[in-house]
Amino acid sequence: TNYAEVYSTGIKSWDTSRVVAGDVDIEISAIGNEFTSVTLVNGVDAGFGESTVTIGNGNVIATAVNTGNGASCANAIYAADGATVTKGNGNIIAKAEGAGNIEARGIFANNGTVNVGVADIKAETTGGDSDSKSIGLLGQNDGEINFAGGSIAASADNEDVYVAAISAYADSVINVNQGTANRVVING
């Protein structure tokens, strides 16, 4: 029986708190086993109010693995509930692996706002069931993503996994290269 949950976060800002950092690399991972029902990893997590995270250039890499049949979810950058994340240039990578329901999301704005400079964004899944997802940019529930340019890629090694470079739901807004002359490459 799966009963444990594993959560790992690089930077977390909730309620009305504020985190400000210069140029920084964030690499965070977690591994759940056969007793783990959920393995959740967020590189940057802002939510539960109007919290803010502002970071300079650098890479954000989130990896979630579940060696049993539990769920596995990786969000490189996650903003929810009116929160805002602003990040400079650099790689943004989310990797999820497992046999159960797995999800990898490079940037997930769920009623939050994410502003990103020039970046290479990747979402990768390994394994997973037919409900699994690999999404580069995901906007949901009035979420907003402003992406200045670079590349967006989503991939899965399982053909049953939903793969999308950009996915928007429920009145979300995703702006790619708006107001800039930056090059954008999209694969997914």
Secondary structure as a PSIPRED ss2 file (coil, helix, strand):
# PSIPRED VFORMAT (PSIPRED V4.0)

   1 T C   1.000  0.000  0.000
   2 N C   1.000  0.000  0.000
   3 Y C   1.000  0.000  0.000
   4 A E   0.000  0.000  1.000
   5 E E   0.000  0.000  1.000
   6 V E   0.000  0.000  1.000
   7 Y E   0.000  0.000  1.000
   8 S E   0.000  0.000  1.000
   9 T E   0.000  0.000  1.000
  10 G E   0.000  0.000  1.000
  11 I E   0.000  0.000  1.000
  12 K E   0.000  0.000  1.000
  13 S E   0.000  0.000  1.000
  14 W E   0.000  0.000  1.000
  15 D C   1.000  0.000  0.000
  16 T C   1.000  0.000  0.000
  17 S C   1.000  0.000  0.000
  18 R E   0.000  0.000  1.000
  19 V E   0.000  0.000  1.000
  20 V E   0.000  0.000  1.000
  21 A E   0.000  0.000  1.000
  22 G C   1.000  0.000  0.000
  23 D C   1.000  0.000  0.000
  24 V C   1.000  0.000  0.000
  25 D C   1.000  0.000  0.000
  26 I E   0.000  0.000  1.000
  27 E E   0.000  0.000  1.000
  28 I E   0.000  0.000  1.000
  29 S E   0.000  0.000  1.000
  30 A E   0.000  0.000  1.000
  31 I E   0.000  0.000  1.000
  32 G E   0.000  0.000  1.000
  33 N C   1.000  0.000  0.000
  34 E C   1.000  0.000  0.000
  35 F C   1.000  0.000  0.000
  36 T E   0.000  0.000  1.000
  37 S E   0.000  0.000  1.000
  38 V E   0.000  0.000  1.000
  39 T E   0.000  0.000  1.000
  40 L E   0.000  0.000  1.000
  41 V E   0.000  0.000  1.000
  42 N E   0.000  0.000  1.000
  43 G E   0.000  0.000  1.000
  44 V E   0.000  0.000  1.000
  45 D E   0.000  0.000  1.000
  46 A E   0.000  0.000  1.000
  47 G E   0.000  0.000  1.000
  48 F C   1.000  0.000  0.000
  49 G C   1.000  0.000  0.000
  50 E C   1.000  0.000  0.000
  51 S C   1.000  0.000  0.000
  52 T E   0.000  0.000  1.000
  53 V E   0.000  0.000  1.000
  54 T E   0.000  0.000  1.000
  55 I E   0.000  0.000  1.000
  56 G C   1.000  0.000  0.000
  57 N C   1.000  0.000  0.000
  58 G C   1.000  0.000  0.000
  59 N C   1.000  0.000  0.000
  60 V E   0.000  0.000  1.000
  61 I E   0.000  0.000  1.000
  62 A E   0.000  0.000  1.000
  63 T E   0.000  0.000  1.000
  64 A E   0.000  0.000  1.000
  65 V E   0.000  0.000  1.000
  66 N E   0.000  0.000  1.000
  67 T C   1.000  0.000  0.000
  68 G C   1.000  0.000  0.000
  69 N C   1.000  0.000  0.000
  70 G C   1.000  0.000  0.000
  71 A E   0.000  0.000  1.000
  72 S E   0.000  0.000  1.000
  73 C E   0.000  0.000  1.000
  74 A E   0.000  0.000  1.000
  75 N E   0.000  0.000  1.000
  76 A E   0.000  0.000  1.000
  77 I E   0.000  0.000  1.000
  78 Y E   0.000  0.000  1.000
  79 A E   0.000  0.000  1.000
  80 A E   0.000  0.000  1.000
  81 D C   1.000  0.000  0.000
  82 G C   1.000  0.000  0.000
  83 A C   1.000  0.000  0.000
  84 T E   0.000  0.000  1.000
  85 V E   0.000  0.000  1.000
  86 T E   0.000  0.000  1.000
  87 K E   0.000  0.000  1.000
  88 G C   1.000  0.000  0.000
  89 N C   1.000  0.000  0.000
  90 G E   0.000  0.000  1.000
  91 N E   0.000  0.000  1.000
  92 I E   0.000  0.000  1.000
  93 I E   0.000  0.000  1.000
  94 A E   0.000  0.000  1.000
  95 K E   0.000  0.000  1.000
  96 A E   0.000  0.000  1.000
  97 E E   0.000  0.000  1.000
  98 G E   0.000  0.000  1.000
  99 A C   1.000  0.000  0.000
 100 G C   1.000  0.000  0.000
 101 N C   1.000  0.000  0.000
 102 I E   0.000  0.000  1.000
 103 E E   0.000  0.000  1.000
 104 A E   0.000  0.000  1.000
 105 R E   0.000  0.000  1.000
 106 G E   0.000  0.000  1.000
 107 I E   0.000  0.000  1.000
 108 F E   0.000  0.000  1.000
 109 A E   0.000  0.000  1.000
 110 N E   0.000  0.000  1.000
 111 N C   1.000  0.000  0.000
 112 G C   1.000  0.000  0.000
 113 T E   0.000  0.000  1.000
 114 V E   0.000  0.000  1.000
 115 N E   0.000  0.000  1.000
 116 V E   0.000  0.000  1.000
 117 G E   0.000  0.000  1.000
 118 V E   0.000  0.000  1.000
 119 A E   0.000  0.000  1.000
 120 D E   0.000  0.000  1.000
 121 I E   0.000  0.000  1.000
 122 K E   0.000  0.000  1.000
 123 A E   0.000  0.000  1.000
 124 E E   0.000  0.000  1.000
 125 T E   0.000  0.000  1.000
 126 T E   0.000  0.000  1.000
 127 G E   0.000  0.000  1.000
 128 G C   1.000  0.000  0.000
 129 D C   1.000  0.000  0.000
 130 S C   1.000  0.000  0.000
 131 D C   1.000  0.000  0.000
 132 S C   1.000  0.000  0.000
 133 K E   0.000  0.000  1.000
 134 S E   0.000  0.000  1.000
 135 I E   0.000  0.000  1.000
 136 G E   0.000  0.000  1.000
 137 L E   0.000  0.000  1.000
 138 L E   0.000  0.000  1.000
 139 G E   0.000  0.000  1.000
 140 Q E   0.000  0.000  1.000
 141 N C   1.000  0.000  0.000
 142 D C   1.000  0.000  0.000
 143 G C   1.000  0.000  0.000
 144 E E   0.000  0.000  1.000
 145 I E   0.000  0.000  1.000
 146 N E   0.000  0.000  1.000
 147 F E   0.000  0.000  1.000
 148 A E   0.000  0.000  1.000
 149 G E   0.000  0.000  1.000
 150 G E   0.000  0.000  1.000
 151 S E   0.000  0.000  1.000
 152 I E   0.000  0.000  1.000
 153 A E   0.000  0.000  1.000
 154 A E   0.000  0.000  1.000
 155 S E   0.000  0.000  1.000
 156 A E   0.000  0.000  1.000
 157 D C   1.000  0.000  0.000
 158 N C   1.000  0.000  0.000
 159 E C   1.000  0.000  0.000
 160 D C   1.000  0.000  0.000
 161 V C   1.000  0.000  0.000
 162 Y E   0.000  0.000  1.000
 163 V E   0.000  0.000  1.000
 164 A E   0.000  0.000  1.000
 165 A E   0.000  0.000  1.000
 166 I E   0.000  0.000  1.000
 167 S E   0.000  0.000  1.000
 168 A E   0.000  0.000  1.000
 169 Y C   1.000  0.000  0.000
 170 A C   1.000  0.000  0.000
 171 D C   1.000  0.000  0.000
 172 S C   1.000  0.000  0.000
 173 V E   0.000  0.000  1.000
 174 I E   0.000  0.000  1.000
 175 N E   0.000  0.000  1.000
 176 V E   0.000  0.000  1.000
 177 N C   1.000  0.000  0.000
 178 Q C   1.000  0.000  0.000
 179 G C   1.000  0.000  0.000
 180 T C   1.000  0.000  0.000
 181 A C   1.000  0.000  0.000
 182 N C   1.000  0.000  0.000
 183 R C   1.000  0.000  0.000
 184 V E   0.000  0.000  1.000
 185 V E   0.000  0.000  1.000
 186 I E   0.000  0.000  1.000
 187 N E   0.000  0.000  1.000
 188 G C   1.000  0.000  0.000
